[in-house]
Amino acid sequence: MTPSLRPQASAADSSDRILDAAAVAAFATRLRGRLVDRQAADFEAVRAVWNAMIDRRPLLIAVCSGVADVIEAVTFAGDHGLPLAVRGGGHNIGGSALCDDGLVIDLSQMRAVRVDAKAKRAWVHGGALLGDLDRETQAFGLATPGGVISHTGVAGLTLGGGFGWLSRKYGLTADNLLSVELVTAERRLLRASAEDHPDLFWALRGGGGNFGVAVGFEFRLHPVGPEVLFGPTLYPLDQAAAVLRNYAEMAPALPRAACAWASLMTAPPLPFLDPRYHGTKMVSVMQCYAGAAAEGEAALAPLRGFGEPAADAVMARPFTAAQSLLDPMYAHGLRNYWTSANFDSLDTQVIDRIVGLGETLPTPQSDVTISQVGGAINDVAPDATAYPHRDAAFVLSPGARWDDPGDDETCLAWIDDCRRMLAEESGGGAYVNFIAESEGREREAYGRNYDRLAEVKRRYDPDNLFRINQNVAPG
């Protein structure tokens, strides 16, 4: 049975919790932001998150305007024994941005980004989206490796590791993290870096939201763009097995400036695609080359030149356009459920099973995506940061997306089939940011680093205040 998206309740959680009205009123007056309760006219709008499957009803949402508000909110939750969730971009697939009958710390108004172009550094507030970061850094021809959807929250992406089109060249988002400002369960603001609280800094690079509220990040930047070679090559589904075999062979040999993701999906009405393919199942090979265009054309030729493509839209685009090209496919308000597993290679049997999953996509919005990783990601030792999966070459992530709650059973059953296939074929390991399940895969996500994470958790959050996540229990 598919696990619930609701977080596992602790003994302190209670659906009939009653808060003292005077204490709540006093809390509200201490905030420079605003406190939203269930009686507020915009409560439903404020509690909405990206994944429409998440339907949790907090008692209070503290929409914070700065670090002082965050400290007040952590204090109130701790003093009143409330479940506590933290919302950055609100994009977490498992719904960790919300909790039932507790307090949500909402950082959505804290989105500032500051760039020092000379030093190649960026300072980013905890509620910023990836698009905010890309816009500001690209003004100077710089970037840090991020995800592939512009409305992803920078905080959740980074704390889970973070990878995208630039990661084979420059590493994970977390690998480019230089420091974090964190409000801890002890209501302290700490700066974690290689020099300050290095144990905590180690844990924050892949250990998720287990250790506090990340209110600020400092990133290393790299020269990128302003244009990259980017776009999809699309094939009818009857070529999928051959295309994926070529992809599995050629992608690992690409130079590090190149990255390719393959996806089995239902084609939307793309303007460059013959209308006869609209609404049909296809395989897409999305490619990026972050370097000189002529070099990129040569590097991507083994992928683009294979078989009989129905369309090829790989072209020079602004990096910010590349980063937002997939946004419509992952729009807010759809119901989402995903699973994930790592692979060091894709053999013929795995490819055949992937094609079988693609043939049975439950809705037109659903897909099976193969994300290419490796390169600079795998230069880092598995124990150098909390993110342990330094031997993976691909991350396979079937994703069910749909509109109608009446399709829940069908879509969740398909994900169950996907999960069983991945369990049989994968060598183990899963990317924490792609796991929708609310329990049971923490050891798989954190791998050999789990026990060390548990010890850091014990030091900084011994009572597990920050537990609405892929939780690491205090050691």
C-alpha positions in Angstrom: 0.0 0.0 0.0 1.2 3.5 -0.8 2.2 5.3 2.4 0.2 8.4 3.4 1.5 11.8 2.5 0.7 12.9 6.1 3.7 13.0 8.4 3.8 10.5 11.1 2.4 12.0 14.3 4.3 12.1 17.5 2.8 11.5 20.9 2.6 15.2 21.4 0.5 15.8 18.3 -3.2 16.2 18.8 -6.0 17.1 16.4 -8.0 18.7 19.2 -5.2 21.0 20.5 -6.5 24.3 22.0 -4.1 27.2 22.3 -4.5 30.0 24.8 -6.0 33.0 22.9 -4.0 35.5 24.9 -0.7 33.7 24.1 -1.6 33.6 20.4 -2.4 37.3 20.5 0.8 38.1 22.2 2.7 36.1 19.7 1.1 38.0 16.8 2.1 41.3 18.3 5.8 40.2 18.5 5.9 39.5 14.7 6.8 42.1 12.2 5.2 39.8 9.6 1.7 38.4 10.2 0.1 35.5 11.9 -2.6 33.7 9.9 -5.1 31.5 11.7 -7.9 29.3 10.4 -10.4 32.2 10.7 -8.4 34.4 8.4 -10.1 35.2 5.1 -7.0 34.1 3.1 -6.1 31.1 5.2 -6.8 28.7 2.3 -4.7 30.7 0.0 -1.8 31.0 2.4 -1.7 27.3 3.3 -1.8 26.2 -0.4 1.4 24.6 -1.6 2.7 23.4 -5.0 1.4 19.8 -4.6 -2.4 19.7 -4.5 -2.4 16.3 -2.8 -1.1 18.0 0.3 -4.2 19.0 2.4 -2.9 19.8 5.8 -4.5 22.3 8.1 -2.1 24.1 10.5 -3.5 26.0 13.5 -1.2 29.0 12.7 1.0 30.2 9.9 3.7 32.7 10.8 4.4 34.7 7.6 7.9 35.9 8.6 9.5 39.1 7.5 12.9 38.5 9.0 15.1 36.4 11.2 13.6 37.9 14.4 10.2 36.6 13.4 11.6 33.1 12.8 13.1 33.1 16.2 9.8 34.1 17.7 8.0 31.4 15.8 10.5 28.6 16.8 10.1 29.8 20.4 6.3 29.7 20.3 6.2 26.2 18.8 8.7 24.9 21.3 7.0 26.5 24.3 3.6 25.2 23.3 4.6 21.7 22.1 3.3 22.4 18.6 4.2 20.4 15.5 6.4 22.7 13.4 6.8 22.8 9.6 9.0 25.2 7.6 7.9 26.6 4.2 10.5 27.9 1.9 9.3 27.6 -1.7 6.5 25.2 -0.7 7.6 22.8 -3.4 8.5 19.7 -1.4 6.8 16.7 -3.1 6.1 15.1 0.3 4.4 18.2 1.7 6.9 19.0 4.5 6.0 22.7 4.1 2.8 22.0 6.0 1.6 20.2 9.2 -1.7 19.4 10.7 -2.7 21.2 13.9 0.6 22.9 14.4 2.6 26.0 13.4 4.1 26.7 9.9 7.0 29.1 9.6 6.4 30.7 6.2 9.5 32.2 4.6 7.9 33.2 1.4 8.3 36.9 2.0 12.1 36.5 2.6 13.3 36.2 -1.0 16.2 38.7 -1.3 19.3 37.8 -3.3 22.6 39.8 -3.1 25.5 39.2 -5.5 29.1 40.1 -5.2 30.2 39.6 -8.9 33.9 40.2 -8.2 34.1 37.6 -5.4 31.7 35.3 -7.3 29.4 35.0 -4.2 25.7 35.2 -3.7 23.7 35.6 -0.4 20.2 34.2 -0.6 17.3 34.4 1.9 15.5 31.3 3.0 12.3 31.9 1.0 13.9 32.6 -2.4 13.0 30.6 -5.4 15.5 29.3 -7.9 14.3 31.8 -10.4 15.1 34.6 -8.0 18.6 33.4 -7.7 19.1 32.8 -11.4 17.8 36.2 -12.3 20.1 38.1 -10.0 23.3 36.0 -10.7 22.7 36.0 -14.5 22.8 39.8 -14.5 26.5 39.3 -14.0 26.9 36.2 -16.2 27.2 34.0 -13.1 25.2 31.0 -11.7 25.4 28.2 -9.2 24.1 24.7 -9.9 20.4 24.5 -9.1 17.4 22.5 -10.1 15.5 22.5 -13.4 12.2 24.2 -12.3 12.4 28.0 -11.6 9.7 28.0 -8.9 11.6 25.5 -6.8 12.6 26.8 -3.4 16.4 27.3 -3.0 16.3 26.2 0.6 14.8 22.7 0.2 16.7 22.1 -3.0 20.0 22.9 -1.3 19.4 21.1 1.9 18.6 17.9 0.0 21.6 18.2 -2.2 20.3 19.8 -5.4 21.2 18.9 -8.9 20.4 20.2 -12.4 21.9 21.1 -15.8 25.1 22.5 -14.4 25.9 19.8 -11.8 28.1 17.6 -13.9 30.3 20.6 -14.5 30.2 22.3 -11.1 28.7 19.8 -8.6 25.6 19.8 -6.4 24.0 22.9 -5.2 25.1 21.8 -1.7 28.7 21.4 -3.0 28.7 25.1 -3.8 27.3 26.1 -0.5 29.8 28.2 1.6 27.7 29.0 4.7 24.2 28.7 6.1 22.5 30.9 8.7 20.3 28.7 10.8 17.8 29.2 13.6 18.1 26.1 15.8 15.7 24.4 18.2 17.5 26.3 21.0 16.2 29.6 19.4 19.8 30.6 18.4 21.0 32.0 15.1 24.1 30.1 14.1 26.4 30.5 11.1 27.5 27.1 9.9 30.5 26.8 7.5 33.7 24.9 7.2 35.1 27.0 10.0 32.0 27.6 12.2 30.0 24.5 13.5 31.6 22.3 10.8 29.6 19.3 12.0 26.3 21.1 11.4 27.6 22.4 8.0 28.4 18.9 7.0 24.8 17.8 7.9 23.1 20.7 6.1 24.6 19.6 2.8 22.2 16.8 2.1 20.6 16.1 5.4 17.4 18.0 4.7 15.4 20.2 7.0 16.3 18.2 10.1 18.4 20.7 12.0 16.6 24.1 12.0 15.2 26.9 9.9 17.7 27.9 7.2 17.2 31.7 6.8 20.2 32.5 4.7 22.7 30.8 2.3 26.0 31.8 0.8 26.9 30.3 -2.5 29.9 30.1 -4.8 29.2 31.3 -8.3 30.6 30.3 -11.7 30.7 31.9 -15.1 27.6 30.7 -17.1 25.9 32.0 -20.2 24.3 34.3 -20.8 23.3 31.7 -23.3 23.5 27.9 -23.2 22.8 25.3 -25.8 19.5 23.8 -24.6 16.4 22.0 -25.6 14.8 18.6 -26.4 15.1 16.0 -29.1 11.8 14.1 -29.4 11.0 10.7 -30.7 7.8 8.6 -31.1 7.4 6.0 -28.4 8.1 3.1 -30.8 11.8 4.3 -30.9 12.0 4.6 -27.1 14.0 1.4 -26.4 16.6 2.2 -29.1 16.8 5.8 -28.1 17.3 4.9 -24.4 20.0 2.4 -25.2 21.9 5.0 -27.2 21.3 7.5 -24.3 22.6 5.0 -21.7 25.7 4.5 -23.7 26.5 8.0 -24.8 25.4 10.2 -21.9 28.2 9.0 -19.5 30.8 9.9 -22.2 29.6 13.5 -22.6 32.0 16.2 -21.5 31.2 17.7 -18.1 29.8 20.9 -19.6 27.0 18.7 -21.1 24.1 17.1 -19.4 21.2 15.1 -20.8 17.9 13.9 -19.2 15.6 11.5 -20.8 11.9 11.4 -20.2 8.9 9.2 -21.4 6.0 11.6 -21.5 2.9 12.6 -23.4 3.7 15.4 -25.8 2.0 18.7 -25.1 1.1 21.0 -28.1 4.6 22.2 -28.6 4.9 24.8 -31.4 7.9 23.1 -33.0 6.3 19.6 -33.0 4.1 18.2 -35.8 0.5 18.4 -34.5 0.0 14.7 -35.3 2.3 14.0 -32.3 0.4 16.2 -29.9 -1.1 14.1 -27.1 0.9 11.0 -28.1 3.4 9.2 -25.9 7.0 10.1 -26.8 10.5 10.0 -25.5 12.3 13.3 -25.0 16.1 13.7 -24.5 16.6 17.2 -23.0 20.1 18.4 -23.4 22.2 21.3 -22.1 25.7 22.4 -22.9 27.1 25.2 -20.7 30.0 26.3 -22.9 30.9 27.4 -26.4 28.1 26.7 -28.8 30.3 25.1 -31.4 31.8 22.7 -28.9 28.3 21.9 -27.6 27.0 21.1 -31.1 29.8 18.5 -31.5 29.3 17.2 -28.0 25.6 16.6 -28.3 25.7 15.2 -31.9 25.7 11.5 -30.7 22.4 12.2 -28.9 20.7 14.5 -31.4 21.8 12.6 -34.5 20.4 9.2 -33.4 17.4 7.5 -34.9 14.6 9.4 -36.6 13.6 12.3 -34.4 10.1 13.8 -34.7 11.5 17.2 -33.7 14.7 18.8 -32.4 14.6 22.1 -30.5 18.1 22.2 -29.1 19.3 25.8 -29.7 21.1 28.7 -28.0 18.8 30.1 -25.3 19.3 32.4 -22.3 20.2 30.4 -19.3 17.2 31.8 -17.4 14.9 30.6 -20.2 16.4 27.1 -20.0 15.9 27.1 -16.3 12.1 27.8 -16.8 11.4 25.9 -19.9 9.9 22.9 -18.0 7.9 25.1 -15.6 4.5 24.5 -17.3 4.9 20.7 -17.0 5.3 21.1 -13.2 2.7 23.8 -12.6 1.2 24.6 -9.2 -2.1 23.0 -8.4 -1.7 19.5 -9.8 -1.8 16.4 -7.7 1.7 14.8 -7.5 3.2 11.6 -6.3 6.7 10.5 -7.2 9.3 7.9 -6.3 13.0 7.7 -6.9 16.0 5.4 -7.2 19.6 5.7 -8.2 21.4 3.7 -10.9 25.1 3.5 -11.8 24.2 2.3 -15.3 21.1 1.4 -17.4 21.2 -2.1 -18.9 18.8 -3.5 -21.4 16.5 -5.1 -18.8 16.2 -1.8 -17.0 15.5 0.1 -20.2 12.8 -2.4 -21.2 11.1 -2.0 -17.9 11.4 1.8 -18.1 9.7 1.7 -21.5 7.0 -0.5 -20.1 6.3 2.1 -17.4 6.2 4.8 -20.1 3.7 2.8 -22.1 1.3 2.7 -19.0 1.5 6.4 -17.9 -1.7 6.9 -16.0 -2.3 10.5 -17.1 -1.1 12.9 -19.8 0.8 14.9 -17.2 2.7 11.9 -15.8 6.2 10.9 -16.9 9.2 8.8 -16.2 12.4 10.9 -16.0 16.0 9.8 -16.1 18.2 12.5 -14.6 21.9 12.4 -15.5 24.2 13.1 -12.6 27.8 12.0 -12.2 30.7 14.2 -13.3 31.8 16.7 -10.7 29.1 15.4 -8.3 31.1 12.1 -8.1 34.4 13.8 -7.5 33.4 14.4 -3.8 33.8 11.6 -1.3 30.5 10.0 0.0 31.3 11.1 3.5 32.5 14.6 2.7 28.9 15.9 2.9 25.7 14.4 4.2 24.6 13.7 0.6 26.0 10.1 0.1 25.1 9.1 -3.5 28.5 9.9 -5.1 28.5 6.8 -7.3 25.2 7.3 -9.1 25.2 8.1 -12.9 21.4 8.4 -13.2 18.5 9.1 -10.9 15.3 7.5 -12.2 12.1 9.3 -10.9 8.7 8.2 -12.2 6.2 11.0 -11.4 2.4 10.7 -11.4 0.6 14.1 -11.9 -3.1 14.6 -12.3 -6.0 17.0 -11.8 -8.9 14.9 -10.7 -9.0 13.4 -7.2 -11.0 10.6 -8.7 -7.8 9.4 -10.4 -6.0 9.0 -7.1 -6.3 5.3 -6.9 -5.1 4.7 -10.5 -2.1 7.0 -10.2 -1.0 5.7 -6.8 -1.3 2.2 -8.0 1.0 3.1 -11.0 3.6 4.6 -8.6 3.4 1.3 -6.5 4.3 -0.6 -9.7 7.1 1.8 -10.4 8.4 1.5 -6.8 8.5 -2.3 -7.0 10.4 -2.2 -10.3 12.9 0.2 -8.9 13.4 -1.9 -5.8 14.1 -4.9 -8.0 16.5 -3.2 -10.4 18.3 -0.4 -8.5 21.4 -1.0 -6.6 20.0 1.2 -3.8 19.8 4.8 -2.8 17.3 7.5 -3.5 17.3 11.3 -3.8 15.6 12.7 -0.8 14.0 15.6 -2.7 12.3 13.2 -5.1 10.7 11.0 -2.4 7.0 11.5 -1.8 6.7 8.9 0.8 6.5 10.2 4.3 8.1 7.3 6.1 10.4 4.4 5.8 13.1 5.5 3.3 15.3 7.6 5.4 18.1 5.1 5.6 17.9 4.7 1.8 18.0 8.5 1.3 20.9 9.2 3.7 22.7 6.0 3.2 26.0 5.4 5.1 25.7 8.9 6.5 22.5 8.3 8.5 24.2 7.4 11.8 26.4 10.5 11.7 23.4 12.6 10.9 21.6 11.2 13.9 24.5 12.3 16.1 24.4 15.8 14.7 20.6 15.8 15.2 21.1 14.8 18.8 23.4 17.8 19.4 21.3 20.4 17.7 17.7 19.1 18.0 17.6 16.4 20.7 13.8 16.7 21.1 13.2 16.4 17.3 11.3 19.7 17.0 12.1 19.7 13.3 10.5 16.3 12.4 8.2 17.2 9.5 10.6 16.0 6.8 12.4 12.8 5.8 13.3 12.6 9.4 16.5 11.6 11.1 15.8 10.6 14.7 18.2 12.0 17.3 21.1 9.6 17.9 
